Amino acid sequence: MTKFLLKVLSEIAKRQPVRATELAKAVLPDSHMHGRSYNTGNGACKGKGAWLWIGSYVGKLRQKELVHGSWVEGYQLTDKGKAELAKKAK
């Protein structure tokens, strides 16, 4: 497990349920993606790149069954995700 994955899982555990925008601000606080404007067909939005990127990353974690949820309801750790986090915390 990478340091970044551990950071993402621990932030999700602290803030359950957490939306992609909140998670992006927590795990990528100094990212240039927060200050850039994007216009990807759904209107211009500042900081959109950060939460799109973290949402994509969380999608990969959903495939591994470490988290569940959606961008609407927020993301939460699954039992498997909690077990991984506990294993690395030791």
N, CA, C and O atoms as a CHARMM CRD file, in Angstrom:
* protein
*
  360
    1    1 MET  N      0.85400  -1.17500   0.00000 PROA 1      0.00000
    2    1 MET  CA     0.00000   0.00000   0.00000 PROA 1      0.00000
    3    1 MET  C      0.89900   1.23600   0.00000 PROA 1      0.00000
    4    1 MET  O      1.84000   1.33100   0.78800 PROA 1      0.00000
    5    2 THR  N      0.60200   2.16600  -0.87900 PROA 2      0.00000
    6    2 THR  CA     1.39500   3.38400  -0.98400 PROA 2      0.00000
    7    2 THR  C      1.01400   4.37600   0.11900 PROA 2      0.00000
    8    2 THR  O     -0.03800   4.24900   0.74600 PROA 2      0.00000
    9    3 LYS  N      1.87700   5.35600   0.34300 PROA 3      0.00000
   10    3 LYS  CA     1.59200   6.39200   1.33500 PROA 3      0.00000
   11    3 LYS  C      0.36000   7.19300   0.93300 PROA 3      0.00000
   12    3 LYS  O     -0.44900   7.57500   1.77800 PROA 3      0.00000
   13    4 PHE  N      0.22700   7.44200  -0.36600 PROA 4      0.00000
   14    4 PHE  CA    -0.92100   8.21200  -0.83700 PROA 4      0.00000
   15    4 PHE  C     -2.22400   7.44600  -0.60900 PROA 4      0.00000
   16    4 PHE  O     -3.21800   8.02600  -0.17200 PROA 4      0.00000
   17    5 LEU  N     -2.22000   6.15900  -0.90100 PROA 5      0.00000
   18    5 LEU  CA    -3.42000   5.34500  -0.67800 PROA 5      0.00000
   19    5 LEU  C     -3.77100   5.33600   0.79600 PROA 5      0.00000
   20    5 LEU  O     -4.94500   5.44900   1.14900 PROA 5      0.00000
   21    6 LEU  N     -2.79100   5.20600   1.65200 PROA 6      0.00000
   22    6 LEU  CA    -3.02200   5.22600   3.09300 PROA 6      0.00000
   23    6 LEU  C     -3.61800   6.57100   3.52300 PROA 6      0.00000
   24    6 LEU  O     -4.51500   6.61800   4.36400 PROA 6      0.00000
   25    7 LYS  N     -3.11300   7.65800   2.93900 PROA 7      0.00000
   26    7 LYS  CA    -3.63700   8.98800   3.25100 PROA 7      0.00000
   27    7 LYS  C     -5.09400   9.12800   2.80900 PROA 7      0.00000
   28    7 LYS  O     -5.92100   9.67300   3.54000 PROA 7      0.00000
   29    8 VAL  N     -5.40200   8.63500   1.61200 PROA 8      0.00000
   30    8 VAL  CA    -6.77500   8.71400   1.09700 PROA 8      0.00000
   31    8 VAL  C     -7.72300   7.90000   1.97700 PROA 8      0.00000
   32    8 VAL  O     -8.79400   8.38100   2.34900 PROA 8      0.00000
   33    9 LEU  N     -7.33200   6.67500   2.30800 PROA 9      0.00000
   34    9 LEU  CA    -8.19300   5.82600   3.14400 PROA 9      0.00000
   35    9 LEU  C     -8.39500   6.43200   4.52800 PROA 9      0.00000
   36    9 LEU  O     -9.50200   6.38300   5.06300 PROA 9      0.00000
   37   10 SER  N     -7.34700   7.00200   5.11500 PROA 10     0.00000
   38   10 SER  CA    -7.50100   7.58600   6.44700 PROA 10     0.00000
   39   10 SER  C     -8.37600   8.84200   6.41000 PROA 10     0.00000
   40   10 SER  O     -9.13300   9.09000   7.34800 PROA 10     0.00000
   41   11 GLU  N     -8.28400   9.63400   5.34400 PROA 11     0.00000
   42   11 GLU  CA    -9.15600  10.81300   5.21700 PROA 11     0.00000
   43   11 GLU  C    -10.61200  10.40300   5.03500 PROA 11     0.00000
   44   11 GLU  O    -11.51200  11.03400   5.58900 PROA 11     0.00000
   45   12 ILE  N    -10.84200   9.35400   4.26400 PROA 12     0.00000
   46   12 ILE  CA   -12.21900   8.86600   4.09700 PROA 12     0.00000
   47   12 ILE  C    -12.74600   8.37100   5.43700 PROA 12     0.00000
   48   12 ILE  O    -13.90200   8.61900   5.78000 PROA 12     0.00000
   49   13 ALA  N    -11.90400   7.67100   6.19700 PROA 13     0.00000
   50   13 ALA  CA   -12.32200   7.14300   7.50200 PROA 13     0.00000
   51   13 ALA  C    -12.67800   8.27400   8.46900 PROA 13     0.00000
   52   13 ALA  O    -13.62200   8.14400   9.24800 PROA 13     0.00000
   53   14 LYS  N    -11.93500   9.37800   8.42700 PROA 14     0.00000
   54   14 LYS  CA   -12.18400  10.51500   9.32300 PROA 14     0.00000
   55   14 LYS  C    -13.48900  11.22700   9.00500 PROA 14     0.00000
   56   14 LYS  O    -14.16800  11.70800   9.91200 PROA 14     0.00000
   57   15 ARG  N    -13.84900  11.29900   7.72200 PROA 15     0.00000
   58   15 ARG  CA   -14.93600  12.17500   7.28500 PROA 15     0.00000
   59   15 ARG  C    -16.13600  11.44300   6.70100 PROA 15     0.00000
   60   15 ARG  O    -16.92200  12.06300   5.98400 PROA 15     0.00000
   61   16 GLN  N    -16.31100  10.17700   6.96700 PROA 16     0.00000
   62   16 GLN  CA   -17.35500   9.39400   6.29900 PROA 16     0.00000
   63   16 GLN  C    -18.73500   9.98600   6.52200 PROA 16     0.00000
   64   16 GLN  O    -19.04300  10.35200   7.65600 PROA 16     0.00000
   65   17 PRO  N    -19.56800  10.10100   5.52800 PROA 17     0.00000
   66   17 PRO  CA   -19.25700  10.00800   4.10200 PROA 17     0.00000
   67   17 PRO  C    -18.59000  11.29200   3.61800 PROA 17     0.00000
   68   17 PRO  O    -18.89200  12.37900   4.11100 PROA 17     0.00000
   69   18 VAL  N    -17.69900  11.16500   2.66700 PROA 18     0.00000
   70   18 VAL  CA   -16.95600  12.31200   2.15600 PROA 18     0.00000
   71   18 VAL  C    -17.15500  12.41400   0.65300 PROA 18     0.00000
   72   18 VAL  O    -17.12400  11.41000  -0.05900 PROA 18     0.00000
   73   19 ARG  N    -17.35800  13.62400   0.18300 PROA 19     0.00000
   74   19 ARG  CA   -17.49800  13.85800  -1.25800 PROA 19     0.00000
   75   19 ARG  C    -16.14300  14.12200  -1.88200 PROA 19     0.00000
   76   19 ARG  O    -15.17700  14.43300  -1.18600 PROA 19     0.00000
   77   20 ALA  N    -16.07800  13.99900  -3.18000 PROA 20     0.00000
   78   20 ALA  CA   -14.80800  14.14100  -3.89300 PROA 20     0.00000
   79   20 ALA  C    -14.18400  15.52200  -3.69600 PROA 20     0.00000
   80   20 ALA  O    -12.96200  15.62800  -3.58900 PROA 20     0.00000
   81   21 THR  N    -14.99200  16.57700  -3.64500 PROA 21     0.00000
   82   21 THR  CA   -14.43600  17.91800  -3.47100 PROA 21     0.00000
   83   21 THR  C    -13.74400  18.05400  -2.12000 PROA 21     0.00000
   84   21 THR  O    -12.64600  18.60400  -2.03800 PROA 21     0.00000
   85   22 GLU  N    -14.37700  17.55700  -1.06300 PROA 22     0.00000
   86   22 GLU  CA   -13.80000  17.61900   0.28200 PROA 22     0.00000
   87   22 GLU  C    -12.54000  16.76300   0.36700 PROA 22     0.00000
   88   22 GLU  O    -11.54600  17.16100   0.97500 PROA 22     0.00000
   89   23 LEU  N    -12.59200  15.59000  -0.24600 PROA 23     0.00000
   90   23 LEU  CA   -11.45800  14.67900  -0.22100 PROA 23     0.00000
   91   23 LEU  C    -10.27300  15.26400  -0.98100 PROA 23     0.00000
   92   23 LEU  O     -9.13000  15.13000  -0.54400 PROA 23     0.00000
   93   24 ALA  N    -10.53200  15.90600  -2.10300 PROA 24     0.00000
   94   24 ALA  CA    -9.45600  16.52000  -2.89100 PROA 24     0.00000
   95   24 ALA  C     -8.76800  17.62100  -2.09800 PROA 24     0.00000
   96   24 ALA  O     -7.54300  17.73600  -2.13800 PROA 24     0.00000
   97   25 LYS  N     -9.53100  18.42600  -1.38500 PROA 25     0.00000
   98   25 LYS  CA    -8.94200  19.49200  -0.57400 PROA 25     0.00000
   99   25 LYS  C     -8.11500  18.92800   0.57300 PROA 25     0.00000
  100   25 LYS  O     -7.11600  19.52800   0.97100 PROA 25     0.00000
  101   26 ALA  N     -8.52100  17.78000   1.10700 PROA 26     0.00000
  102   26 ALA  CA    -7.81500  17.17700   2.24400 PROA 26     0.00000
  103   26 ALA  C     -6.52200  16.48100   1.82100 PROA 26     0.00000
  104   26 ALA  O     -5.50800  16.60400   2.50800 PROA 26     0.00000
  105   27 VAL  N     -6.53900  15.76000   0.71200 PROA 27     0.00000
  106   27 VAL  CA    -5.35500  14.97100   0.33600 PROA 27     0.00000
  107   27 VAL  C     -4.46300  15.66400  -0.68200 PROA 27     0.00000
  108   27 VAL  O     -3.30900  15.27100  -0.85400 PROA 27     0.00000
  109   28 LEU  N     -4.96800  16.67300  -1.35100 PROA 28     0.00000
  110   28 LEU  CA    -4.17500  17.43400  -2.32400 PROA 28     0.00000
  111   28 LEU  C     -4.22300  18.92500  -1.99000 PROA 28     0.00000
  112   28 LEU  O     -4.60900  19.72500  -2.84200 PROA 28     0.00000
  113   29 PRO  N     -3.84100  19.32000  -0.77200 PROA 29     0.00000
  114   29 PRO  CA    -4.03800  20.71200  -0.37100 PROA 29     0.00000
  115   29 PRO  C     -3.23400  21.73400  -1.17100 PROA 29     0.00000
  116   29 PRO  O     -3.68500  22.86500  -1.34800 PROA 29     0.00000
  117   30 ASP  N     -2.06800  21.36100  -1.64900 PROA 30     0.00000
  118   30 ASP  CA    -1.20500  22.30900  -2.35900 PROA 30     0.00000
  119   30 ASP  C     -1.22200  22.13500  -3.87100 PROA 30     0.00000
  120   30 ASP  O     -0.37900  22.69900  -4.56900 PROA 30     0.00000
  121   31 SER  N     -2.15600  21.37700  -4.37300 PROA 31     0.00000
  122   31 SER  CA    -2.19700  21.08000  -5.80200 PROA 31     0.00000
  123   31 SER  C     -2.58300  22.30500  -6.62800 PROA 31     0.00000
  124   31 SER  O     -3.46300  23.07600  -6.24800 PROA 31     0.00000
  125   32 HSD  N     -1.91500  22.46500  -7.75300 PROA 32     0.00000
  126   32 HSD  CA    -2.26000  23.56100  -8.67400 PROA 32     0.00000
  127   32 HSD  C     -3.63700  23.35900  -9.29100 PROA 32     0.00000
  128   32 HSD  O     -4.21100  24.30300  -9.83400 PROA 32     0.00000
  129   33 MET  N     -4.17400  22.15200  -9.21600 PROA 33     0.00000
  130   33 MET  CA    -5.48000  21.87200  -9.81800 PROA 33     0.00000
  131   33 MET  C     -6.61000  22.62100  -9.12300 PROA 33     0.00000
  132   33 MET  O     -7.67100  22.81300  -9.71700 PROA 33     0.00000
  133   34 HSD  N     -6.40400  23.05100  -7.86800 PROA 34     0.00000
  134   34 HSD  CA    -7.44800  23.78500  -7.14400 PROA 34     0.00000
  135   34 HSD  C     -7.64200  25.20600  -7.67000 PROA 34     0.00000
  136   34 HSD  O     -8.71800  25.78300  -7.51800 PROA 34     0.00000
  137   35 GLY  N     -6.61400  25.76400  -8.28200 PROA 35     0.00000
  138   35 GLY  CA    -6.69500  27.13700  -8.73000 PROA 35     0.00000
  139   35 GLY  C     -6.97600  27.31300 -10.21100 PROA 35     0.00000
  140   35 GLY  O     -7.22100  28.43000 -10.66700 PROA 35     0.00000
  141   36 ARG  N     -6.94500  26.23600 -10.95800 PROA 36     0.00000
  142   36 ARG  CA    -7.16500  26.34300 -12.39900 PROA 36     0.00000
  143   36 ARG  C     -8.64200  26.28100 -12.73400 PROA 36     0.00000
  144   36 ARG  O     -9.42200  25.63500 -12.03400 PROA 36     0.00000
  145   37 SER  N     -9.01900  26.94900 -13.79600 PROA 37     0.00000
  146   37 SER  CA   -10.40000  26.90500 -14.27800 PROA 37     0.00000
  147   37 SER  C    -10.50500  25.88800 -15.39900 PROA 37     0.00000
  148   37 SER  O     -9.61300  25.77800 -16.24000 PROA 37     0.00000
  149   38 TYR  N    -11.59900  25.14900 -15.40300 PROA 38     0.00000
  150   38 TYR  CA   -11.83000  24.12100 -16.40500 PROA 38     0.00000
  151   38 TYR  C    -13.20000  24.33800 -17.03200 PROA 38     0.00000
  152   38 TYR  O    -14.14000  24.74800 -16.35200 PROA 38     0.00000
  153   39 ASN  N    -13.31200  24.06900 -18.30500 PROA 39     0.00000
  154   39 ASN  CA   -14.59100  24.10600 -18.98100 PROA 39     0.00000
  155   39 ASN  C    -14.67800  22.82300 -19.79500 PROA 39     0.00000
  156   39 ASN  O    -14.18500  22.75600 -20.92100 PROA 39     0.00000
  157   40 THR  N    -15.30300  21.81700 -19.22500 PROA 40     0.00000
  158   40 THR  CA   -15.34300  20.49700 -19.86200 PROA 40     0.00000
  159   40 THR  C    -16.73600  20.14300 -20.37200 PROA 40     0.00000
  160   40 THR  O    -17.10000  18.96900 -20.42800 PROA 40     0.00000
  161   41 GLY  N    -17.49700  21.13700 -20.73500 PROA 41     0.00000
  162   41 GLY  CA   -18.81400  20.85300 -21.29600 PROA 41     0.00000
  163   41 GLY  C    -19.95100  21.01000 -20.30700 PROA 41     0.00000
  164   41 GLY  O    -21.11000  21.10500 -20.71000 PROA 41     0.00000
  165   42 ASN  N    -19.64200  21.03900 -19.01400 PROA 42     0.00000
  166   42 ASN  CA   -20.68100  21.21500 -18.00400 PROA 42     0.00000
  167   42 ASN  C    -20.57200  22.57200 -17.34200 PROA 42     0.00000
  168   42 ASN  O    -21.04000  22.76100 -16.21900 PROA 42     0.00000
  169   43 GLY  N    -19.96400  23.50300 -18.02300 PROA 43     0.00000
  170   43 GLY  CA   -19.78400  24.84500 -17.49000 PROA 43     0.00000
  171   43 GLY  C    -18.41400  25.00700 -16.86200 PROA 43     0.00000
  172   43 GLY  O    -17.81000  24.04200 -16.39500 PROA 43     0.00000
  173   44 ALA  N    -17.93700  26.22800 -16.85700 PROA 44     0.00000
  174   44 ALA  CA   -16.62400  26.50900 -16.27600 PROA 44     0.00000
  175   44 ALA  C    -16.68800  26.39300 -14.76000 PROA 44     0.00000
  176   44 ALA  O    -17.67200  26.77900 -14.12900 PROA 44     0.00000
  177   45 CYS  N    -15.63300  25.86100 -14.20200 PROA 45     0.00000
  178   45 CYS  CA   -15.59300  25.66000 -12.76100 PROA 45     0.00000
  179   45 CYS  C    -14.15100  25.73500 -12.28800 PROA 45     0.00000
  180   45 CYS  O    -13.26700  25.13200 -12.89700 PROA 45     0.00000
  181   46 LYS  N    -13.90700  26.45600 -11.22400 PROA 46     0.00000
  182   46 LYS  CA   -12.56300  26.56600 -10.68600 PROA 46     0.00000
  183   46 LYS  C    -12.30000  25.39300  -9.74700 PROA 46     0.00000
  184   46 LYS  O    -13.12300  25.08800  -8.88400 PROA 46     0.00000
  185   47 GLY  N    -11.16500  24.74500  -9.91400 PROA 47     0.00000
  186   47 GLY  CA   -10.78200  23.63700  -9.04800 PROA 47     0.00000
  187   47 GLY  C    -11.33600  22.29000  -9.45800 PROA 47     0.00000
  188   47 GLY  O    -11.16200  21.30200  -8.74600 PROA 47     0.00000
  189   48 LYS  N    -11.99000  22.24100 -10.57800 PROA 48     0.00000
  190   48 LYS  CA   -12.65400  21.02100 -11.02300 PROA 48     0.00000
  191   48 LYS  C    -11.67400  19.86600 -11.25900 PROA 48     0.00000
  192   48 LYS  O    -12.01800  18.70600 -11.03100 PROA 48     0.00000
  193   49 GLY  N    -10.47300  20.17600 -11.70700 PROA 49     0.00000
  194   49 GLY  CA    -9.50200  19.12500 -12.01300 PROA 49     0.00000
  195   49 GLY  C     -9.15000  18.29100 -10.80500 PROA 49     0.00000
  196   49 GLY  O     -8.96400  17.08000 -10.92300 PROA 49     0.00000
  197   50 ALA  N     -9.05300  18.91900  -9.63500 PROA 50     0.00000
  198   50 ALA  CA    -8.68000  18.19900  -8.42000 PROA 50     0.00000
  199   50 ALA  C     -9.74300  17.17500  -8.04400 PROA 50     0.00000
  200   50 ALA  O     -9.42800  16.02400  -7.74500 PROA 50     0.00000
  201   51 TRP  N    -11.00200  17.59900  -8.06000 PROA 51     0.00000
  202   51 TRP  CA   -12.01300  16.63600  -7.63200 PROA 51     0.00000
  203   51 TRP  C    -12.34500  15.61900  -8.71400 PROA 51     0.00000
  204   51 TRP  O    -12.79800  14.51800  -8.40200 PROA 51     0.00000
  205   52 LEU  N    -12.13100  15.96200  -9.96500 PROA 52     0.00000
  206   52 LEU  CA   -12.28400  14.94600 -11.01300 PROA 52     0.00000
  207   52 LEU  C    -11.19900  13.88300 -10.88100 PROA 52     0.00000
  208   52 LEU  O    -11.46500  12.69100 -11.03300 PROA 52     0.00000
  209   53 TRP  N     -9.97800  14.32400 -10.59900 PROA 53     0.00000
  210   53 TRP  CA    -8.86400  13.38900 -10.45600 PROA 53     0.00000
  211   53 TRP  C     -9.06500  12.48500  -9.24900 PROA 53     0.00000
  212   53 TRP  O     -8.89500  11.27100  -9.36000 PROA 53     0.00000
  213   54 ILE  N     -9.42500  13.05200  -8.09500 PROA 54     0.00000
  214   54 ILE  CA    -9.59800  12.23200  -6.89400 PROA 54     0.00000
  215   54 ILE  C    -10.81500  11.32800  -7.04700 PROA 54     0.00000
  216   54 ILE  O    -10.81900  10.21500  -6.52300 PROA 54     0.00000
  217   55 GLY  N    -11.84100  11.78100  -7.75100 PROA 55     0.00000
  218   55 GLY  CA   -13.00400  10.92800  -8.00900 PROA 55     0.00000
  219   55 GLY  C    -12.63200   9.72600  -8.85800 PROA 55     0.00000
  220   55 GLY  O    -13.13600   8.62500  -8.63600 PROA 55     0.00000
  221   56 SER  N    -11.76300   9.92800  -9.81600 PROA 56     0.00000
  222   56 SER  CA   -11.27100   8.82600 -10.63900 PROA 56     0.00000
  223   56 SER  C    -10.46000   7.85100  -9.79600 PROA 56     0.00000
  224   56 SER  O    -10.58600   6.63600  -9.94500 PROA 56     0.00000
  225   57 TYR  N     -9.62900   8.38900  -8.91200 PROA 57     0.00000
  226   57 TYR  CA    -8.81900   7.54200  -8.02800 PROA 57     0.00000
  227   57 TYR  C     -9.70800   6.72200  -7.09900 PROA 57     0.00000
  228   57 TYR  O     -9.46400   5.53400  -6.89000 PROA 57     0.00000
  229   58 VAL  N    -10.73100   7.35300  -6.54400 PROA 58     0.00000
  230   58 VAL  CA   -11.65200   6.64700  -5.65200 PROA 58     0.00000
  231   58 VAL  C    -12.42400   5.57300  -6.42800 PROA 58     0.00000
  232   58 VAL  O    -12.77400   4.53400  -5.86800 PROA 58     0.00000
  233   59 GLY  N    -12.68800   5.82200  -7.71100 PROA 59     0.00000
  234   59 GLY  CA   -13.32900   4.80800  -8.55100 PROA 59     0.00000
  235   59 GLY  C    -12.49700   3.54100  -8.62900 PROA 59     0.00000
  236   59 GLY  O    -13.03700   2.43500  -8.64100 PROA 59     0.00000
  237   60 LYS  N    -11.17800   3.70500  -8.68300 PROA 60     0.00000
  238   60 LYS  CA   -10.28700   2.54000  -8.68500 PROA 60     0.00000
  239   60 LYS  C    -10.33300   1.82600  -7.33900 PROA 60     0.00000
  240   60 LYS  O    -10.23500   0.60100  -7.27800 PROA 60     0.00000
  241   61 LEU  N    -10.48000   2.58700  -6.27000 PROA 61     0.00000
  242   61 LEU  CA   -10.60400   1.97900  -4.94400 PROA 61     0.00000
  243   61 LEU  C    -11.93100   1.23500  -4.80400 PROA 61     0.00000
  244   61 LEU  O    -12.01700   0.22600  -4.10400 PROA 61     0.00000
  245   62 ARG  N    -12.96300   1.74600  -5.47800 PROA 62     0.00000
  246   62 ARG  CA   -14.25600   1.03900  -5.47900 PROA 62     0.00000
  247   62 ARG  C    -14.12900  -0.29900  -6.19500 PROA 62     0.00000
  248   62 ARG  O    -14.71200  -1.29300  -5.76300 PROA 62     0.00000
  249   63 GLN  N    -13.36900  -0.33100  -7.28800 PROA 63     0.00000
  250   63 GLN  CA   -13.16900  -1.58700  -8.01300 PROA 63     0.00000
  251   63 GLN  C    -12.44300  -2.60700  -7.15000 PROA 63     0.00000
  252   63 GLN  O    -12.68600  -3.80800  -7.27100 PROA 63     0.00000
  253   64 LYS  N    -11.55100  -2.13800  -6.27800 PROA 64     0.00000
  254   64 LYS  CA   -10.82800  -3.02700  -5.36500 PROA 64     0.00000
  255   64 LYS  C    -11.64000  -3.33100  -4.11100 PROA 64     0.00000
  256   64 LYS  O    -11.18900  -4.06000  -3.22800 PROA 64     0.00000
  257   65 GLU  N    -12.86000  -2.75600  -4.04300 PROA 65     0.00000
  258   65 GLU  CA   -13.79600  -2.94700  -2.93700 PROA 65     0.00000
  259   65 GLU  C    -13.26000  -2.42200  -1.61000 PROA 65     0.00000
  260   65 GLU  O    -13.55200  -2.98100  -0.55300 PROA 65     0.00000
  261   66 LEU  N    -12.46900  -1.33700  -1.66700 PROA 66     0.00000
  262   66 LEU  CA   -11.97200  -0.70300  -0.44900 PROA 66     0.00000
  263   66 LEU  C    -12.91300   0.40000   0.02300 PROA 66     0.00000
  264   66 LEU  O    -12.95500   0.71300   1.21300 PROA 66     0.00000
  265   67 VAL  N    -13.66900   0.99100  -0.90200 PROA 67     0.00000
  266   67 VAL  CA   -14.65600   2.02000  -0.56000 PROA 67     0.00000
  267   67 VAL  C    -15.95200   1.73300  -1.31400 PROA 67     0.00000
  268   67 VAL  O    -15.97200   0.98900  -2.29400 PROA 67     0.00000
  269   68 HSD  N    -17.02500   2.34000  -0.83100 PROA 68     0.00000
  270   68 HSD  CA   -18.29800   2.27200  -1.56600 PROA 68     0.00000
  271   68 HSD  C    -18.96200   3.62900  -1.47300 PROA 68     0.00000
  272   68 HSD  O    -18.57900   4.46500  -0.65500 PROA 68     0.00000
  273   69 GLY  N    -19.93300   3.83800  -2.29400 PROA 69     0.00000
  274   69 GLY  CA   -20.65300   5.10200  -2.33800 PROA 69     0.00000
  275   69 GLY  C    -20.57200   5.70200  -3.72900 PROA 69     0.00000
  276   69 GLY  O    -20.17900   5.04000  -4.69000 PROA 69     0.00000
  277   70 SER  N    -20.95100   6.96200  -3.81600 PROA 70     0.00000
  278   70 SER  CA   -20.92700   7.66900  -5.09200 PROA 70     0.00000
  279   70 SER  C    -20.63700   9.13800  -4.83200 PROA 70     0.00000
  280   70 SER  O    -20.56100   9.58100  -3.68600 PROA 70     0.00000
  281   71 TRP  N    -20.47700   9.87900  -5.91300 PROA 71     0.00000
  282   71 TRP  CA   -20.20300  11.30500  -5.77200 PROA 71     0.00000
  283   71 TRP  C    -21.39700  12.03800  -5.18700 PROA 71     0.00000
  284   71 TRP  O    -21.23400  13.12900  -4.63900 PROA 71     0.00000
  285   72 VAL  N    -22.58700  11.47300  -5.28700 PROA 72     0.00000
  286   72 VAL  CA   -23.78900  12.11500  -4.75800 PROA 72     0.00000
  287   72 VAL  C    -23.88600  11.91400  -3.24500 PROA 72     0.00000
  288   72 VAL  O    -24.04800  12.87400  -2.49100 PROA 72     0.00000
  289   73 GLU  N    -23.78600  10.67200  -2.81600 PROA 73     0.00000
  290   73 GLU  CA   -23.96700  10.35900  -1.38800 PROA 73     0.00000
  291   73 GLU  C    -22.67200  10.40800  -0.58600 PROA 73     0.00000
  292   73 GLU  O    -22.70700  10.39800   0.64400 PROA 73     0.00000
  293   74 GLY  N    -21.54800  10.45900  -1.25900 PROA 74     0.00000
  294   74 GLY  CA   -20.25300  10.46400  -0.58300 PROA 74     0.00000
  295   74 GLY  C    -19.68000   9.06200  -0.51500 PROA 74     0.00000
  296   74 GLY  O    -20.37400   8.07700  -0.76800 PROA 74     0.00000
  297   75 TYR  N    -18.41000   8.98700  -0.17100 PROA 75     0.00000
  298   75 TYR  CA   -17.70100   7.70500  -0.12800 PROA 75     0.00000
  299   75 TYR  C    -17.44700   7.29700   1.31000 PROA 75     0.00000
  300   75 TYR  O    -17.20700   8.13300   2.18100 PROA 75     0.00000
  301   76 GLN  N    -17.50600   5.99000   1.53900 PROA 76     0.00000
  302   76 GLN  CA   -17.24900   5.41100   2.85400 PROA 76     0.00000
  303   76 GLN  C    -16.36000   4.19200   2.68000 PROA 76     0.00000
  304   76 GLN  O    -16.32100   3.58300   1.61100 PROA 76     0.00000
  305   77 LEU  N    -15.64400   3.84100   3.74800 PROA 77     0.00000
  306   77 LEU  CA   -14.81900   2.63600   3.69700 PROA 77     0.00000
  307   77 LEU  C    -15.68700   1.39600   3.81700 PROA 77     0.00000
  308   77 LEU  O    -16.67500   1.39000   4.55100 PROA 77     0.00000
  309   78 THR  N    -15.32300   0.36300   3.10700 PROA 78     0.00000
  310   78 THR  CA   -15.95700  -0.94100   3.27700 PROA 78     0.00000
  311   78 THR  C    -15.23300  -1.65600   4.40800 PROA 78     0.00000
  312   78 THR  O    -14.24600  -1.14400   4.93600 PROA 78     0.00000
  313   79 ASP  N    -15.70900  -2.81500   4.77600 PROA 79     0.00000
  314   79 ASP  CA   -15.02400  -3.61700   5.80200 PROA 79     0.00000
  315   79 ASP  C    -13.61700  -3.97400   5.34400 PROA 79     0.00000
  316   79 ASP  O    -12.68100  -3.99300   6.14200 PROA 79     0.00000
  317   80 LYS  N    -13.47700  -4.25600   4.05800 PROA 80     0.00000
  318   80 LYS  CA   -12.15800  -4.56900   3.50300 PROA 80     0.00000
  319   80 LYS  C    -11.24000  -3.35100   3.58900 PROA 80     0.00000
  320   80 LYS  O    -10.05700  -3.49400   3.89900 PROA 80     0.00000
  321   81 GLY  N    -11.76000  -2.17400   3.32400 PROA 81     0.00000
  322   81 GLY  CA   -10.98900  -0.94100   3.42900 PROA 81     0.00000
  323   81 GLY  C    -10.57200  -0.65400   4.85900 PROA 81     0.00000
  324   81 GLY  O     -9.44500  -0.22900   5.11100 PROA 81     0.00000
  325   82 LYS  N    -11.49000  -0.88800   5.80300 PROA 82     0.00000
  326   82 LYS  CA   -11.17200  -0.69100   7.21900 PROA 82     0.00000
  327   82 LYS  C    -10.09000  -1.66200   7.67000 PROA 82     0.00000
  328   82 LYS  O     -9.20700  -1.29600   8.44500 PROA 82     0.00000
  329   83 ALA  N    -10.15600  -2.90300   7.18500 PROA 83     0.00000
  330   83 ALA  CA    -9.15600  -3.90800   7.52700 PROA 83     0.00000
  331   83 ALA  C     -7.78200  -3.51800   6.97900 PROA 83     0.00000
  332   83 ALA  O     -6.77500  -3.67600   7.66800 PROA 83     0.00000
  333   84 GLU  N     -7.73500  -3.01100   5.74700 PROA 84     0.00000
  334   84 GLU  CA    -6.46600  -2.57200   5.15300 PROA 84     0.00000
  335   84 GLU  C     -5.87200  -1.41000   5.94000 PROA 84     0.00000
  336   84 GLU  O     -4.66700  -1.36400   6.18800 PROA 84     0.00000
  337   85 LEU  N     -6.72700  -0.48000   6.32700 PROA 85     0.00000
  338   85 LEU  CA    -6.26600   0.68000   7.07900 PROA 85     0.00000
  339   85 LEU  C     -5.75100   0.25200   8.45300 PROA 85     0.00000
  340   85 LEU  O     -4.71900   0.74500   8.90700 PROA 85     0.00000
  341   86 ALA  N     -6.44900  -0.64400   9.10300 PROA 86     0.00000
  342   86 ALA  CA    -6.02800  -1.13200  10.42600 PROA 86     0.00000
  343   86 ALA  C     -4.71700  -1.91200  10.33400 PROA 86     0.00000
  344   86 ALA  O     -3.86600  -1.82700  11.22000 PROA 86     0.00000
  345   87 LYS  N     -4.57200  -2.66900   9.25200 PROA 87     0.00000
  346   87 LYS  CA    -3.34800  -3.46300   9.05900 PROA 87     0.00000
  347   87 LYS  C     -2.14000  -2.55500   8.89400 PROA 87     0.00000
  348   87 LYS  O     -1.06700  -2.85300   9.41900 PROA 87     0.00000
  349   88 LYS  N     -2.29600  -1.46100   8.18000 PROA 88     0.00000
  350   88 LYS  CA    -1.18500  -0.54100   7.95000 PROA 88     0.00000
  351   88 LYS  C     -0.93900   0.38200   9.14300 PROA 88     0.00000
  352   88 LYS  O      0.16300   0.90900   9.29100 PROA 88     0.00000
  353   89 ALA  N     -1.94200   0.58600   9.99100 PROA 89     0.00000
  354   89 ALA  CA    -1.78900   1.44800  11.14700 PROA 89     0.00000
  355   89 ALA  C     -0.94800   0.77800  12.23700 PROA 89     0.00000
  356   89 ALA  O     -0.39600   1.45400  13.10500 PROA 89     0.00000
  357   90 LYS  N     -0.85700  -0.52500  12.18600 PROA 90     0.00000
  358   90 LYS  CA    -0.09200  -1.26600  13.21600 PROA 90     0.00000
  359   90 LYS  C      1.38300  -1.12500  13.04800 PROA 90     0.00000
  360   90 LYS  O      2.15000  -1.68600  13.83000 PROA 90     0.00000
